[in-house]
């Protein structure tokens, strides 16, 4: 899959995300390596930006505040638009 599909707000995985996910789900959604996703989530947890809860052996992460979700969504939209611009510029 191309990078813009992972970042697109219209991508089905993005629409289904209820604001919480485990490492496996996030790894599949963004295409990053599992250890990298785990490290980033640990840093976000230490910074107080995400909450965690256990479901059996799984750890489920969620954004601590609703406004963080809006910021993440805006960052994804910005990244998507920049990728689209690059594709357009490269196609000239």
PyMOL commands that set and color helices and strands:
alter all, ss='L'
color gray80, all
select helices_A, chain A and resi 3-7+12-16+23-30+34-46+66-90
alter helices_A, ss='H'
color red, helices_A
select strands_A, chain A and resi 20-22+50-55+58-63
alter strands_A, ss='S'
color yellow, strands_A
deselect
rebuild
show_as cartoon
